[in-house]
């Protein structure tokens, strides 16, 4: 059963902190559940996957309980889907110093959200980029075609947390939800259909896994579903490595051939 939850700390060494930003019961009735994350280093913060319109009040409340929104330096968007970007106008108002960070592919689409973003947009080149936050660094890791053609994961080097966008997403049934994966084999049933349909390329998925293994993340935190930590990080990467997805399975899936 989903319960209302405020922010939850994923990492805290006194200077550098990472939070998952909560959930509300009503969100389960309005669409697929989404995760938002806040990284704080000193007096600067980055909001990762800020979310759409109907989660804005919950995210703003939980951010404000940790830092003033005026300390948000970056609004980090993995891709262009509305459940990620649709609240941008509100964040531009309440976090007036924040820069929008998104793939260069999607920068020219931002005006279609009725957002005046001139001077506040940073386009991420395809190969990725590093973003300084206080004394720390957040790395934009290419995740293209997983599922968007311009997609990034964000790796917080200090905490070792990889914010993986839709990679690792789980679609829970109506009355089922948990924050951390505890039974990986059981959790697979919430992930498999989503990944086979939304991840477009097995080749891209395997390349992402190879690169992520080099980063050696301690935690993988997706935009939907539960968070992977401890031994479940390795189990998740192994599972992805053996999965066929997207264009590589569509002929059999849709045409029965």
Secondary structure as GFF3:
##gff-version 3
##sequence-region A 1 257
A	DSSP	beta_strand	8	12	.	.	.	ID=ss1
A	DSSP	beta_strand	16	20	.	.	.	ID=ss2
A	DSSP	alpha_helix	27	30	.	.	.	ID=ss3
A	DSSP	beta_strand	37	41	.	.	.	ID=ss4
A	DSSP	beta_strand	44	48	.	.	.	ID=ss5
A	DSSP	three_ten_helix	53	55	.	.	.	ID=ss6
A	DSSP	alpha_helix	56	64	.	.	.	ID=ss7
A	DSSP	three_ten_helix	69	71	.	.	.	ID=ss8
A	DSSP	beta_strand	72	76	.	.	.	ID=ss9
A	DSSP	alpha_helix	82	85	.	.	.	ID=ss10
A	DSSP	alpha_helix	88	94	.	.	.	ID=ss11
A	DSSP	beta_strand	99	103	.	.	.	ID=ss12
A	DSSP	alpha_helix	104	107	.	.	.	ID=ss13
A	DSSP	three_ten_helix	110	113	.	.	.	ID=ss14
A	DSSP	beta_strand	121	124	.	.	.	ID=ss15
A	DSSP	beta_strand	129	133	.	.	.	ID=ss16
A	DSSP	beta_strand	136	142	.	.	.	ID=ss17
A	DSSP	beta_strand	152	156	.	.	.	ID=ss18
A	DSSP	beta_strand	161	163	.	.	.	ID=ss19
A	DSSP	alpha_helix	184	198	.	.	.	ID=ss20
A	DSSP	alpha_helix	202	215	.	.	.	ID=ss21
A	DSSP	beta_strand	219	221	.	.	.	ID=ss22
A	DSSP	beta_strand	228	229	.	.	.	ID=ss23
A	DSSP	alpha_helix	231	241	.	.	.	ID=ss24
A	DSSP	alpha_helix	250	255	.	.	.	ID=ss25
###
